[in-house]
């Protein structure tokens, strides 16, 4: 539905390229981190959830991400994520 400038930087997409697309269109290998399953879980239970640090990789990007998912009072589900690739490389 929407995104912000920070998400554009992490996802390597402009907002106008994201709106109206499905998660699978944007992240074809989302199953490797279980994003859709966690979105469904949060939607059905109303509880916030998280996906711990995992590597996501497709033909466009490779990055280490942590995801946080919340259900808003309006009923919409929001996914927030942090690209932790630079932190991970610094630790290595």
C-alpha positions as CSV (number, residue, x, y, z in Angstrom):
1,X,0.0,0.0,0.0
2,X,2.8,2.4,0.9
3,X,6.4,2.8,1.8
4,X,8.9,5.5,2.8
5,X,12.2,6.9,1.6
6,X,14.2,4.7,4.0
7,X,12.4,1.6,2.7
8,X,13.1,2.7,-0.8
9,X,16.8,2.7,-0.1
10,X,16.8,-0.7,1.5
11,X,14.5,-2.4,-1.0
12,X,16.1,-0.7,-4.0
13,X,12.6,0.3,-5.3
14,X,10.9,3.7,-5.6
15,X,7.5,4.0,-3.8
16,X,5.7,4.4,-7.2
17,X,7.2,1.0,-8.2
18,X,6.0,-0.7,-5.0
19,X,2.4,0.5,-4.6
20,X,0.0,-2.0,-6.1
21,X,2.5,-4.9,-6.2
22,X,2.3,-8.1,-4.2
23,X,5.0,-9.2,-1.8
24,X,6.0,-12.0,-4.1
25,X,6.4,-9.6,-7.0
26,X,8.7,-7.4,-4.9
27,X,10.5,-10.2,-3.1
28,X,10.2,-13.4,-5.2
29,X,12.1,-15.5,-2.6
30,X,10.2,-14.2,0.5
31,X,9.5,-17.8,1.5
32,X,13.2,-18.1,2.5
33,X,12.5,-15.7,5.4
34,X,8.8,-16.6,6.0
35,X,7.5,-13.1,5.5
36,X,4.0,-14.0,4.2
37,X,3.4,-16.6,6.9
38,X,4.3,-14.1,9.6
39,X,2.1,-11.4,8.0
40,X,-0.8,-13.9,8.0
41,X,-0.1,-14.9,11.6
42,X,-0.2,-11.3,12.8
43,X,-3.3,-10.6,10.8
44,X,-5.2,-13.5,12.2
45,X,-4.0,-13.2,15.8
46,X,-3.6,-9.5,16.1
47,X,-0.3,-10.0,17.8
48,X,3.0,-8.4,16.8
49,X,5.6,-10.8,15.6
50,X,9.2,-10.7,14.4
51,X,11.4,-12.6,12.0
52,X,14.9,-12.8,13.5
53,X,18.0,-12.0,11.5
54,X,18.0,-13.9,8.2
55,X,19.7,-13.5,4.8
56,X,17.4,-12.6,1.9
57,X,18.7,-13.0,-1.6
58,X,17.1,-12.8,-5.0
59,X,18.3,-11.7,-8.5
60,X,18.2,-8.0,-7.4
61,X,19.5,-7.9,-3.8
62,X,21.4,-9.8,-1.1
63,X,21.0,-8.5,2.4
64,X,20.6,-9.6,6.1
65,X,17.3,-8.4,7.5
66,X,15.3,-8.4,10.6
67,X,11.5,-8.0,10.2
68,X,8.9,-6.7,12.7
69,X,5.2,-7.1,11.9
70,X,2.3,-5.3,13.6
71,X,-1.5,-5.2,13.2
72,X,-2.9,-1.7,13.5
73,X,-6.2,-0.9,15.1
74,X,-7.5,-0.2,11.5
75,X,-6.9,-3.9,10.7
76,X,-4.0,-3.2,8.4
77,X,-0.8,-5.2,8.9
78,X,2.5,-3.3,8.8
79,X,5.9,-4.8,8.2
80,X,9.0,-2.9,9.3
81,X,12.4,-4.1,8.5
82,X,16.0,-3.3,9.2
83,X,18.9,-4.0,6.8
84,X,21.6,-5.3,9.1
85,X,24.1,-6.2,6.3
86,X,26.6,-3.5,7.2
87,X,26.5,-4.4,10.9
88,X,27.1,-8.1,10.1
89,X,30.0,-7.3,7.8
90,X,31.6,-5.1,10.5
91,X,31.3,-7.9,13.0
92,X,33.0,-10.3,10.6
